[in-house]
Amino acid sequence: MDDALLEFLKSVDTPTVCNAIETAQGKRGFSAFTRRPVIVADRDARPIVGFASTGKVASKFPSPETPESVRERRLGYYRHMATSPKPAIAVIEDIDYPECLGAFWGEVNATVHKGLGLSGAITNGLVRDLGSLPADFPILAGSVGPSRAFVHVTGFGMPVEIFGMPVKQGDLIHADQHGAIVIPPDVVSGLRDAVRTVLEAEKVVLETARKPDFDIDMLVDAWTRFEDTRNG
């Protein structure tokens, strides 16, 4: 993941990358993506690309542990985030889902993560403070709520699942307002070319369909060329 590829992937949306992965793999059926709608704190934010730094929280009930243990785990979690390979995205599973009660993500926590070098966050839990979140720190969440309730960190660095998408520590993530995907390691080297193939194939149909005299015969011709370009 060199800087040039990173910037290139930030320039295209997640559905395009999702299609490009299938192009690179030479088949349909890629399945490492979120399966539920997400709340996006800033719809104008660019896509986020980075390596997953995972954790789990709970929010519905107070932690049964001592306040000292809760604090030490939270600080251990922050150390984990600070030392994760960058660019990094916090991928946090609220284990109370779908009955999440408290927001782990708000102005303070988002600002802390951004200051520690994280590029954004993905969670099935809640987000709050929508008007006060730091700029250039995209957050994808399951819902919006006003309270922190009893939210506390239960662990970090382990596999998590966000809306049906399994994520391991260090997985390469691409995400935007459509949701998130895990990019398979074996397609990374060819992903730039695969994205360009997808865009060129779509261009064949789009340019034809936008013509004033567009009709079904033109579509048949364009669609044939579209499939040849996409599958060639």
For each residue, the residues with C-beta under 8 A, 3 or more apart:
1: 5 6 51 172 188
2: 5 6
3: 6 7
4: 7 8
5: 1 2 8 9 188 191 192
6: 1 2 3 9 10 49 87
7: 3 4 10 11
8: 4 5 11 12 192 195
9: 5 6 12 17 47 49 174 191 195
10: 6 7 46 47 48 49
11: 7 8 46
12: 8 9 16 17 47 195 199
13: 16 17 47 176 178
14: 17 18 47 174 175 176 178 179 180 181
15: 18 19 178
16: 12 13 19 20 195 198 199
17: 9 12 13 14 20 21 174 181 183 191 195
18: 14 15 21 22 30 33 181
19: 15 16 22 23 198
20: 16 17 23 24 187 191 194 195 197 198
21: 17 18 24 25 30 181 183 184 187 191 194
22: 18 19 25 27 28 29 30
23: 19 20 26 194 197 198 230
24: 20 21 187 190 191 194
25: 21 22 30 184 187
26: 23
27: 22
28: 22
29: 22
30: 18 21 22 25 33 181 184
31:
32: 165 166 181 182 184
33: 18 30 165 179 180 181 182
34: 38 162 163 164 165 179 180 181
35: 163 164 165
36: 124 142 163 164 179
37: 179
38: 34 122 140 141 142 163 177 178 179 180
39: 127 140 141 142 143 144
40: 43 45 138 139 140 176 177
41: 45 127 130 133 138 139 140 141
42: 45 133 135 138 139
43: 40 177
44:
45: 40 41 42 48 120 136 138 176
46: 10 11 138 176
47: 9 10 12 13 14 174 175 176
48: 10 45 89 119 120 138 173 174 175 176
49: 6 9 10 87 89 119 172 173 174 175
50: 86 87 88 89 118 119 120 172 173
51: 1 84 85 86 87 88 89 170 171 172 173
52: 88 89 91 167 168 169 170 171 172 173 182
53: 80 81 84 88 89 90 91 118 156 169
54: 91 92 93 156 157 158 159 160 167 168 169
55: 77 80 81 90 91 92 93 153 155 156 157 160
56: 92 93 94 95 153 154 155 156 158 160
57: 92 93 94 95 104 125 151 152 153 154
58: 61 63 94 95 96 150 151 152 154
59: 94 96 100 101 102 103 104 125 126 148 149 150 151 152
60: 96 99 100 101 102 149 150
61: 58 150
62: 150 152
63: 58 69 70 150 152 154
64:
65: 69 70 73
66: 69 70
67: 70 71
68: 71 72
69: 63 65 66 72 73
70: 63 65 66 67 73 74 152 153
71: 67 68 74 75
72: 68 69 75 76
73: 65 69 70 76 77 152 153 154 155
74: 70 71 77 78 152 153
75: 71 72 78 79
76: 72 73 79 80 156
77: 55 73 74 80 81 153 156
78: 74 75 81 82 112 116
79: 75 76 82 83
80: 53 55 76 77 83 84 156 157
81: 53 55 77 78 84 88 90 113 116 118 156
82: 78 79 116 117
83: 79 80
84: 51 53 80 81 88 118 169
85: 51 88 170
86: 50 51 117 119
87: 6 49 50 51 119
88: 50 51 52 53 81 84 85 117 118 119
89: 48 49 50 51 52 53 118 119 120 121 122 173 175
90: 53 55 81 113 118 120 121 122 123
91: 52 53 54 55 121 122 123 160 162 167 171 173
92: 54 55 56 57 104 105 121 122 123 125 160
93: 54 55 56 57 97 123 124 125 160 161 162
94: 56 57 58 59 97 100 104 123 124 125 126 142 151
95: 56 57 58 154
96: 58 59 60 99 100 101 125
97: 93 94 100 124 125 142
98: 142
99: 60 96
100: 59 60 94 96 97 124 125 126 142 143 145
101: 59 60 96 126 145 147 149 150 151
102: 59 60 125 126 145 147 148 149 150 151
103: 59 106 125 126 127 128 129 144 145 146 147 148 149 151
104: 57 59 92 94 109 123 125 126 148 151
105: 92 109 110 121 123 125 126 127 128 139 141
106: 103 109 110 127 128 129 132 133 148
107: 110 111 129 132 133 134
108: 111 112
109: 104 105 106 112 113
110: 105 106 107 113 114 121 129 133 134 137 139
111: 107 108 114 115 134 137
112: 78 108 109 115 116
113: 81 90 109 110 116 118 121 137
114: 110 111 117 118 134 136 137
115: 111 112
116: 78 81 82 112 113
117: 82 86 88 114
118: 50 53 81 84 88 89 90 113 114 121 137
119: 48 49 50 86 87 88 89 137 138
120: 45 48 50 89 90 137 138 139 140 175
121: 89 90 91 92 105 110 113 118 137 138 139 140 141
122: 38 89 90 91 92 139 140 141 162 173 175 180
123: 90 91 92 93 94 104 105 126 127 139 140 141 142 162
124: 36 93 94 97 100 141 142 162 163
125: 57 59 92 93 94 96 97 100 102 103 104 105 141 142 143 151
126: 59 94 100 101 102 103 104 105 123 141 142 143 144 145
127: 39 41 103 105 106 123 130 133 139 141 143 144 145
128: 103 105 106 144 145 146 147 148
129: 103 106 107 110 132 133
130: 41 127 133 144
131:
132: 106 107 129
133: 41 42 106 107 110 127 129 130 137 139
134: 107 110 111 114 137
135: 42
136: 45 114
137: 110 111 113 114 118 119 120 121 133 134
138: 40 41 42 45 46 48 119 120 121 175 176
139: 40 41 42 105 110 120 121 122 123 127 133
140: 38 39 40 41 120 121 122 123 175 177 179 180
141: 38 39 41 105 121 122 123 124 125 126 127 144
142: 36 38 39 94 97 98 100 123 124 125 126 163
143: 39 100 125 126 127
144: 39 103 126 127 128 130 141
145: 100 101 102 103 126 127 128
146: 103 128
147: 101 102 103 128
148: 59 102 103 104 106 128 151
149: 59 60 101 102 103
150: 58 59 60 61 62 63 101 102
151: 57 58 59 94 101 102 103 104 125 148
152: 57 58 59 62 63 70 73 74
153: 55 56 57 70 73 74 77 156
154: 56 57 58 63 73 95
155: 55 56 73 158
156: 53 54 55 56 76 77 80 81 153
157: 54 55 80 169
158: 54 56 155 169
159: 54 166 167 168 169
160: 54 55 56 91 92 93 166 167
161: 93 164 165 166 167
162: 34 91 93 122 123 124 165 167 180
163: 34 35 36 38 124 142 179
164: 34 35 36 161
165: 32 33 34 35 161 162 180 181 182
166: 32 159 160 161 182
167: 52 54 91 159 160 161 162 171 173 182
168: 52 54 159 171
169: 52 53 54 84 157 158 159
170: 51 52 85
171: 51 52 91 167 168 182 183
172: 1 49 50 51 52 182 183 185 188
173: 48 49 50 51 52 89 91 122 167 180 181 182 183
174: 9 14 17 47 48 49 180 181 183
175: 14 47 48 49 89 120 122 138 140 179 180 181
176: 13 14 40 45 46 47 48 138 179
177: 38 40 43 140
178: 13 14 15 38
179: 14 33 34 36 37 38 140 163 175 176
180: 14 33 34 38 122 140 162 165 173 174 175
181: 14 17 18 21 30 32 33 34 165 173 174 175
182: 32 33 52 165 166 167 171 172 173
183: 17 21 171 172 173 174 187 188 191
184: 21 25 30 32 187 188
185: 172 188
186:
187: 20 21 24 25 183 184 190 191 194
188: 1 5 172 183 184 185 191
189:
190: 24 187 193 194
191: 5 9 17 20 21 24 183 187 188 194 195
192: 5 8 195 196
193: 190 196 197
194: 20 21 23 24 187 190 191 197 198
195: 8 9 12 16 17 20 191 192 198 199
196: 192 193 199 200
197: 20 23 193 194 200 201 229 230
198: 16 19 20 23 194 195 201 202 230
199: 12 16 195 196 202 203
200: 196 197 203 204 229
201: 197 198 204 205 226 227 229 230
202: 198 199 205 206 226
203: 199 200 206 207
204: 200 201 207 208 222 225 226 229
205: 201 202 208 209 219 222 223 226
206: 202 203 209 210
207: 203 204 210 211
208: 204 205 211 214 218 219 221 222
209: 205 206 214 219 222
210: 206 207 214
211: 207 208 214 218
212:
213: 218
214: 208 209 210 211 218 219
215: 218 219
216: 219 220
217: 220 221
218: 208 211 213 214 215 221 222
219: 205 208 209 214 215 216 222 223
220: 216 217 223 224
221: 208 217 218 224 225
222: 204 205 208 209 218 219 225 226
223: 205 219 220 226 227
224: 220 221 227 228
225: 204 221 222 228 229
226: 201 202 204 205 222 223 229 230
227: 201 223 224 230 231
228: 224 225 231 232
229: 197 200 201 204 225 226 232
230: 23 197 198 201 226 227
231: 227 228
232: 228 229
